[in-house]
């Protein structure tokens, strides 16, 4: 501390200006005591004007009251989602996904003091906190900040700090207070954008910046709900491009602003299809990761033409910019580079490069690697690297890795990826498996010849996964494998009529299943075409994603689920409509019926048992979801299946 009476920053010992004294520079991330919680720096006249969107004021206040009474975050969050209308609940669920920070593996710096500017409910802050970053939240809503701190405690088991800034254009931190600064642009319907200037971000940042932003030339926008995008008319597009909202820029404009603010090592990535709801991270400079273009995308001629003409960087809806300060040390390897170095040493193979980086719906980063210049026939360095961004995904990843070993050891004829390594690397939980050749089956959805071959292979392969030979399915089996599922699903159903129908259905199934002869199987639980890798003729190469699997469970469901979901995906049907097709069977195609019949004959289950499992299909799906979700989705069973 400087001598005399002039206040000084406890970090850099610099004397504070009068403005900084008013802001209380002790909020500096390197010295701020965690227990201070939210520091309210709003102007007095604006202190009562705030909108906690996508929360409502009433629901937010109820949530804070429950938290103060000692309720757990998960319980409070589930109650809030039920209390919100569907649109706001969908916005909030999209916003809180930890996969919003799937880019964290591409950072250069080590975890340290980190400033997160934007909506305090963003899951990006949670992922960063779990990865070792010491997070300070900045928002204009005091209520959202209080909820954000509770979210950090509940989802990442960490304490964060928060500053409510009101309408200030200058951040209340001393120069170089943070190793990493993240500024996320707001979701649709946000009342104000998050638009501190890049010069101001450079002032408070010591090392590295991440900024997400919409492209003024982007050809579509997220509506803030999963998979829901708006494509403007030509007139709307040109109006938005000429008069962009909130100062949006093109790729060139953002680069120029960053360079003018003395940032360097600026790396640009497309967050595709949109920063609010993205799956792909695509390097817009040289090298990987690149955009994965499968057969389905290649049939989209305008998209392929635009890509071949180099228009993707101009038209992609949104960006993430990763930049370093010119005053920072020489650019080190990224965190992913260091992870790949570790994996190469553990596995004993050449160190590969990242070809694709994906943000999954389940809150993980997936990195597909390859050796540049080598084809699929050379498996050296062809890996899939899993990085879980939430605690639930970490648990599922450990199970997935173990199940791969189990299937390979006990059921060698059923192809799954080779598990290569699991452990901690550079502060992250990492699992690595051999990358299978071929193509993900959804690329051929709608091709009946491909589906016919794939369904036949699945029926044959999954009929071999017997863990207990056929015997009487007794009352204890029913309680463990059926009644327990009904109880779990009913607990979260949230619709009285649904709960009543579940009770009736459970008892009717007891009469059918108790006393029947059934085998028990290794149950994938989530077998959809996206988890099946195939050749162009539909023959199966291998089965992916065993994180939700059960070691001893009901037969028939996995093949049934694959067919129901493929019908749903192919025709854009509701889950209820696709389920009805399979139950009623009149609209089943020959090869779909044949797969179900072949599986049943091979494994040894009769028609009454099949009908019973078809009847409780929604309960099995919902039970898997409730066991593996971070939190229950509001009225999910009623919304999806009309029960």
N, C-alpha and C positions, 0 to 999 in steps of 0.2 A: 504494500500500500504506500502511496506517495506520502511524503511528510507533509505536515500542515493540516489544514481543515478542509481543503478542496477534495471532494469525493473522487475516488478513482475506481476504475474497473478492477475487480478482484482477480481477473485473469491476466490482463496485459499491463496492469499498473498505470494505464494511461489516464490522465485527468479527464473528467467528463465535462462535456458542455452542459449548459443549463437545460437544453432540450433532453439530453441523455439522462440527466439527473431526474427529470420529471418522469421519464420512462422507467427509471430504476434499472440501470445496466446490470445489476446483480442477476437479472434474468438471463445473462449470458450462459450458454449451455455448459460451459466448462466449469462453472462454479455454482450453479443454481441448485440449492437443496431440493431434493425430490419432493419433500413433504409440502412444498409451497402450493402444489396443485395448480389451479388456474389463476394466472395473474391478469386482472381485468384492467386494460388500458384504454377502454373506450372513452370517447368524449362524453361528459356528463349528459349532454342533451340527447345523445343517441343511445344511452344505456338501456332504455326500455324498448327500443325499436330493433327487433331481431326476428328472423325467420329461421327455424331450425330444419328447414327442408332437407331431405324428404320426410323427416319426422313432422308431425303436427305439434303445436305447442301443448295441447292437452295430453297426447300420448307421451311426449317427452317428459312432461312433468310427472305423469304417473310412473314412468320408468325410473326417474330419479328418486321418487318417493320409495319405490320398492327396493331400490339399491341401498338407500339410506337405512332401510329396515333390515338389511342383511341378506336380501335375496341374491342368488347367483346370477351372473350375467346371462347365461344361456336361457334360464327360465324367464328373465325379464325381457330378453330380446324376442323370444317366442310369443310372449303375451303382447308385446308391442306390434309385431307383425299381424297378429290376429285383430288388433284394434284399428289398424290402418286400413284404408280402402286398398283394393287390389293393386291399383296403379302405383300408389306410394310404396306399398310393401315390395313390389317388384323392383322399383327404383332403389330402395334401401338394400335389398338383397344383392343387387348387382354392384352397388357401391362398396359394400363391405367385403367383397371377395379379395382374399389375400393375393390371388393371381394377378391383381393389378400391378404387383411389383415383380412380375416374372423376369423383368429386365435386371434384377439385382445381381445375377450371375455375371453380367457384362460390365459391372463397375470395376474400376481400377483400384480404388483405395480400400483400406482396411476399415472395419466397422469403428465408428467413433461418434462424437456428437453430431446429431442429424436433425435438421430442421425440415418439417413437413408442412407445407403451405397448401391450404385448400379446404375441402370438406373434412372435418375432424372425424367423420365416420368412415373414412376411406380405409379399406383393408390393406392398402399399400403400407401404411404406417405400422400395422400389426406384423406384416411379413418382415419389415426391416427390423422391428424390435426383436422378433424371434431369432433373427440372424445376427444379433449382437449389437445393433445400433442403439445408441442412447437418444431417444426420440423426444423432440419438443414439437408440439402441435401449435400451429397458428391458424386461427379462423376468426370470422367476424361474429360468430354466434357463440355466446357464452354457454348456452344450453348444450349445443352440439359438442363443445369442448369437454364439458363435464361428462357427457355420455362417451366421448372418445377415450377419456382416461379410464372409465369403467370397462370399456371394450378392450383396452390394452391389458388391463389386469385379468379380465375374464378369458380372453382368447390367447394371450401370449404369456401370461403370468409374469408380467413386468410392470413396473411403474414408469409412467411418462410424465412430462410436464407440459403445460399449455399456456398460451398467451392469447387473450382476446384483444384484437387490435382495432376494432371499429373500422373507420374509413381512412386510417392513416396511409400515406403513400411511402412512408419510411419505416423500416422494420426496427423494433426496439432492442437491438442487439449491437454489441460493439463489433468493430471490424474483425473479420476472420474468426468469428465465434464458432463456426461449424465446419467440420470436415466434409460434410455432405449436405447439400440443399436440394430438396425436392419441391417443385411447384407443379401441382396437378391442375389442369383446367377443370372447371366445374362441369357437372352433368347437365343435360337439358333440363329446363325449368329452374335451374339455379338463378337466383335473383341477380347475382353479380359474378363476374368472372374473377379468377385469381390472377391478377396481372401486375404484380410488382415488376418493375423494370429489370432488365437483365443487368443493368449497372448496379441497382440496389442489391440484387442477388449476389453479384460479384463482391460487393462490399462486405457482406456478412459471411461469405464462404471462403474457406482457406484452401480447399483442395478441389472438390468435384461438385458438379451440378447435374441434376436430372430435371428436364422440363418436358411435360407432355402438352400437346397443343393440337387444336383442329387445323386442318389445311383449308385455307380459303378457297382452294380449287378442288377440294374433295368432292367426289361424285355422289356420296351418300352420307347420312348422319344417323347415329343411333338415336332412337326415341327413349333410351334409358331403361328399356326392358330387354331381357335376354333374347337375342336373335331377331329383334324388331328394328328394322332400318327404314328410313325414309329416303327415297330417291326423288329429288326435285324435278319439276318440269324444266325444259330448257330456259324458259323465262325466269323461273325462280333461281336456277343455277347461275345464270349470268348476273342477276341482281345481287346474289350473295357473293359472287366473285368480285364484282366491281365495288360493292359497298359491304365489306365483311363485318360480321358482328364482332364486337369486343376486340377489334384490332387484329383479327386473325390474319396470318401471313401465308405466303407460299413457302416451299422449302428454301428457295433462294433468299426470301425475305428474312426468315428466321436465322439462317446462317449468317447473313450480313449483320443482323442485330447482335448476335453473339460475338462475332469477331470484333465489331466496333466497341463492345464492352470489355475487350481485353481477355475474353475466353479463348483458349486454344485447344487443340486436340478435340475438335468438335466432331462427334460421331452422330450420324442421323439414322434413325430406324423408323420404319413404318410399323405402327400398331394396327394390325389388320384383322378384322374388317373395320374396327373403330376403337379409339382409345377407351371408350366406356365399356366395350365388350369385345376384347380382342383375343385371338387365338395365336396368330403368327407374329413373330418379331423378325423383321426383314431389314438387313443392313442395306442402306441406300448409298453406301460408299463401296469400296472394293472389298471383295471377299465375302465370307459367310457371316451370319446365317442368311440363307436365301429363302425365296418364296416357294413352298411346295406346290407344284402343279401336277395333279394326277390326271387320269383319263377324263374324268368328268369336267374338270376345268378346261382341259384342252379342247373339249367340244364347244366351249363358249368362244366362238370366233372373235367377237369384238374384244373380249378380254385378252385373248392371246395376241391379237394384232396390236392392241395398245401396249402390251408388255414388250413385244418384239420391237416396237418403235421407241422404246425407252420412256413411255409416258407414265409408268407406274409411280415413280417418285413425284410426278406432278399432280396426279389425280387421286392418289391414295388418301383416304379420309382423314388420317391423323398421323402424328409423329411423336417420337420420343427423342430428345436430344440429350446426349451425354457429353459433358465438356469438362475440361480441367483448367485451373487457373494457370496463367503464364508464370506466376511466381512459384507454383508447386514444383516438386521434384520431377525429374525426368519420368516420362510415362512408364509405369510398370506394366506387367502382364495383368490381364483381367482376372477376376476371381475364378471364372470358368477356365482360363488358361492354367491356373495353378491347380485346380481340381483335376483337369485332364492330365497334367504332369504326374500328380499323385496316382491316378488310376493306372497310367501306363506302367509305373513302377510296381504297383500291387499286382497287376494282371500279367505283366511280362510281355507286353506287346508294344509296337511303335506308338508313339503319341499321335492321335488323329486330330483332325480339325472339325469344328462344328459345322454341319451342313444345314440343319434346321433347328430352330428354337421355338417351342410352343408353350403357350400358357393354357393349361387344361381347365375344363369346367370344374374339376375337382380340386383346384388350388395347388397345383404343382407346376414346376418348370420341367419340361421334357427337352432334352438335347439329343439330337440324332447326329452321330459323328460318322466320318468316313476318312479314308486315306485318299487325298486328292490324286486323281489319275488312275485309281484302281476301281474295278467294277464290283458288282455284288458277289461274284464268284470268290473273291478274296475276302474272307471274313475278318482278317486282321484289322483291328481298329474300328470295326463297324459295331458301334455300341449304341445303346439307348441309356442315357444318364437321367435318373429321376432325382429331382430336388423338391421335397415337400415344403410348402410354404405355410401350412397350418399344422397344428398338433394332430388333428384327426388324420390328415394325410400321412404324417410320419408313422402313425400306428398302422395304417393300411399298407404303407410301403413295406414295412418290416414283414407283415403277413404275406404280401405278394411275393416277396423274395423267398420266404420259407416255402410257400406253396409251389413255386417253380421247382424247387428241389424235390419236394414230395412227388409231384407228378412225374418228373423225370426218373426218379428212383422206383416208384411203384407202378407207374403206367407208361412204360417206355414207348408204346406205340402211339401215344397222344403227344403231339409235338407242341412244345412250349419253348420260349427263349431260354438259353443257357444263362443261369445267374452267375455273374463274374465276381462281384464284390459288393459289400455293403459296410458302411461305417461312417465316421466323421472325417470331413476334409475341409480345411479352411473355414471352420465354424459352421459348416452345413452338414446335415444328414444327407448322405449320397448312397444311392444304389445303382449299380450298373449291370446291364444284361446284354447278351449278344443281340444285335439288331438282325431281325429276320429279313430275308429277301422278300420280293413280291410287293403286293399292293394291298392297302386297306380295303376291305370289302365294300364299304359305302361308295367307293368310286364306280362300282358296277350296279348300284341299286337300280332296279327297273329292267335289267337284262335277265330274262327268265332262264336262259340257257346257263348262265353263270350261277344263278341262284339254285337251279336244280342240282348242279354238281356240288355246290357248297353245302346245301342242306343235307344231301345224302352222306357227305363226309362227316358232317357234324353228328348226325344220328348214329353213324357207325362208331365214331370215336367216343362220344359221350356215353354210349351204352356200355363201355368197358370200365367206367369209373366207379365200380361197385366197391363200397367199403364194408357193407354187411350183406351177406347173401339173403335172398328172400326168406322171410319168416313172418310170424303173426305180428302185425302192428298192434301193440297192446295199448292200454289206457295210459301208461307212463310215456310211451312214444308220442301219443297224441298230445298229451299235456306239454311235452318238451318241444315238439316240432310244429304243432298247429295251434293249440290253445294259447301258448306263450306269445306267438306272433299276433293272434287276434287281440290279446290284452295290450300288447305294445302299441299296435295300430290304433286301437280304440282310445288309448290314453291321449293320443295326439290328434284324433280325428276332428274334434272341435265343432262338429255339427251333430246335434242330438239325434236327428233322423239316421245319420250314418252309424252312430253308436248302436242304435236299436237294431238296425239291419245286420250289423256285424254279430251281435249277440245271437240272433236267430240263425244266421248262416253257420256260425261256429257249432251250434248244437246239432244242426242237420248234418254237418260233415262228420261229427263224432259218430253218428249212427252208421255212416257209410264206411269210414276208414278203420275204426277199431274192430279188430278181428280179421281184416283183410291181410293177404300175404303181400308184403312189399319188401324190396331191397332198399337199402340206404346207400347213398352215393356221395362222392366228392362233388359238391354243389358249387358251381362257379358263381351263381347268384346274379350276375349282370352280363350274361352272354348276349351281346348285340353285335351287329355286323362290324361296328367300329373296332371290336376286340378280336376280329378274325383277319388274319393275313392270308391272302390267296394269290394264286397264279391267274393269268388272264382267262383261263378256261374255267375258273371257279374252284379248282382243287385246293384244299386247305394246306397251307404251309405251317401254320401254328396259331395258337390261341393266347391272347394277351390279357393283362390286367386281372389278376387273381386276388386283388386286395380285399374284396368283399366276400370271398369264398368261405364255405363251411365244410368241415371235414366229414360230417355224417348227416345227411339231410334227405329230403324227399326226392324221389326220381322224377323224371319227365319235365320238370319245370324249365330247365335250361333250354331244351330244344323248343318247347312251347314259347318261351320268352323271345328267343331269336326270331321265330316266325311272326309273332305278334308285332314285335318292334320293327321288323323289316317291312311289314305291310303298312304300319303307321308312317314310317319314314318315306316309303315309296310314293304313297298317294297323299301325303299331308293330312292323314286322318287323325282324329282324336284317339287317345289311348282306349277310350270306351268303345269306339267304332271298330278299331282293329281287334280288340278282345271279342267283340260280338261276332265278327267274321269267323274266328277260330272256334268259338263255342258252338255256333249254329252250323258250321261246316258246309253249308250250302254253297258258299262263295269261295271255298278253299280250292286252290289249284291242285291238280293231280300230284305234282311233285311235293307240295306242302303236306298233303294228306299222307303221301307215301313216306315222308321222313318221320312223321309222328307215329305211323303204324310200324315202321321198321324199328325205330327205337324201342317202342313198347314190346314188340315181339322179342327183340334181342335181350332186353333186360328182364322181361317177365312181369309185366303189370297188365291187369285186365281192364276192360272197358269201364266198370264202375269207378275204379281208382283214377283212371284218366279223367273221367267226367268230374270227379271231386276236385282234382287238382286244377282243372280248367275253371271250376267255379270259384275257387279261392285264389286264383291268379293275382287279382289286384292286392289282396292281403299279403301275399308273398313278396310282391314287388315293393309295397309300402313298408313291410317289415324290414327288408334289406336296406331301404333308404333310411328309415328311422334309426337303425343300428349304426349307420355309417356317416350320416350327415352331421355337420357341426351343430346344427339346430334344425328343428322341425319346420317345414314349409307350411304356411297357413292353409288350412282346409284342403290339403293336397289330394286326399283320396276322393273327396266329393268333387273337386274341380277336374281331376283327371278322368275319373271313372263314373261319375254321376251316382255314386253309391251314397 
